[in-house]
Structures are given as structure tokens and as C-alpha cells.
Amino acid sequence: MSWLDRFSRPKVSGLFRKPDIPQDLWEKCEKCEQMIFHRELEGNLRVCPRCDHHMRLGAEQRLAQLFDEEKYQSIELPAVDEDPLRFRDRKRYADRLREARSKTGHDDAIVVAHGQIGGSPAVVAAFNFGFLGGSMGTAVGESLLAAARLAILQEAPLIVIPSSGGARMQEGVLSLMQMARTTIAVDELKEAGVPYIVLLTNPTTGGVTASFAMLGDIAIAEPGAVIGFAGPRVIEETIRERLPEGFQRAEYLRDHGMVDMVVHRRKLRETLSLLLSLLRDKKPTAEVIALHGNGPGASGGKDLPASASAE
């Protein structure tokens, strides 16, 4: 190698070498296929600025968006048998759990936290679809039960945010039993008089829909969210009919009485703050006027007509 090769080649190659460019600077919208710069997407709460498609959020992102000043405290999930059936398909279930935990940084598909939303205390259980499709296994069922009991203890409304493909097949019948377990959690809330709000996100399907997800006192959904038990193709093959346009979408369910309201992600915190304040403050917002008698607040000492009096 000559002196020219030793001293010139590194400098020349350095001039033409492509710089290392991060691969996650841009993200494609699933609906309109628009490429969106990651900072713009995060600033818009992961809602496509072109077609308004609501992309999925991780559990931590969801909690940070809802709690005041992004401050909340997570609780430790109850300990369960991680692989009760010693299940194995193409790989062991234990290995799948290990990979999902390494990828998401969470122990399972749910995070339970408590804090304040609009100044009102609240307990939130948020699903993480990135953890095995947000599937519901024993850990999720026990965590929802723990979240309900924490809400009862704090006398704070419980908000559950499902994002799930349904029950976790690797736990067999034990995962199906969580449908009953989570229903018990909802019953405990109702017996204690604690409000229960469900925020349905994309997707909410399978055993999750068939249990706690559709039992809320108030059911809110994000625009365009897929909400249903079985998939459209399975339903069409079963009933041998073409399904209506927009079937199993949030707007369709709202129009047919299955969902109370569809709220844009930018207005979710504001809406939840209002609901929590109304549920928390049970006192009347104005002076109560007596319909009969001459006491304070009576209508000038005269009785109102019978048609205007309270029954």
C-alpha cells in the first residue's frame, strides 16, 4: 500500500459515506398511508394530521395524556402463575412473555395507576396492545380486580381503557375465566357506589368486549375504534349476509345505543375531567327552591299549581 492509499483513502471515503439516519423519524398512517414526521405525530397525540386517524397509544402515553401534569403513581401487579399450562406452539409461552416484557418494559398487558384528572381523584387501568396484542390472561384479570378494589378504597372512579384482541390463548380456559373475574370486579364497584367509566379504543374485541368492556356506567369511544366480539368476516360467513357500512366502528355503535359518546383524543381529558367533577360533586349547583309552603326559598308564599309540583 502506497503512502497515497494510506493517507487519502480514509479522507475520500469519509466525504462520500452516508451518515447514520435513525429509522423511526417517520411513521406511515395506517389509513391514508401519509408519512408523518415523528415529532409532529407526537405533538398531535398520535392522531394523523391529514385524515384524523387515531393511532394506537402505549399504556404510559395514555396515562401521561390523561393525568394532571402527567403525574401518576403505578401500582405493582398481583403475582400470578406465569405459565400455568406450560404452553408451547412455535415457541414457548414463557419465551413470548420474556420477549414482550423486554419490548414494552411492562410485566403484562395492563398498567394500573392512580392520580388526578382535572383535580378529581381517579384510578386508571390502561391496556398496552404491544404486549401480546393486549390479550387478557390471569395477570390482567387479577390486575383489574386490584384496580377496582383500589378505586373502592380511595372512593375514586375507575377508568378502564381496553385495547385488546381478546382472551390469551396460551392460558386456555384460565384466560376465559377472567371474563367472570372482571365482571365480579365491576359488580364490586357498583355495590360500593363507585363510578365505572370505560374508554373503548382500537381494537376492543373478543372476551374483553364480552365482559368488563361493555359494563361501564359511561361508555366512551375514540373515533373509528373497532369494537366487537367476532370479526366481520366470521359474522358474514355465519349469517350469510353483507354487513352494513362502518359495522363495529365506534360511530356505528354510538348511533345504535351501544356507546354513549365518541370523543376525539384532543378532548378526552377535558371530557373525563367534566364527567369526574359531575360524578364527584353530588350537591346541587344552585339553591333548591321549595315548591310549597312559606319557608325560605318558597315562591312568594304561594303554592305552585299541582301540575308544576313534584310528585
Order of alpha helices (4+ residues) and beta strands (2+ residues): alpha-beta-beta-alpha-alpha-beta-alpha-beta-beta-alpha-beta-alpha-beta-alpha-beta-alpha-alpha-beta-alpha
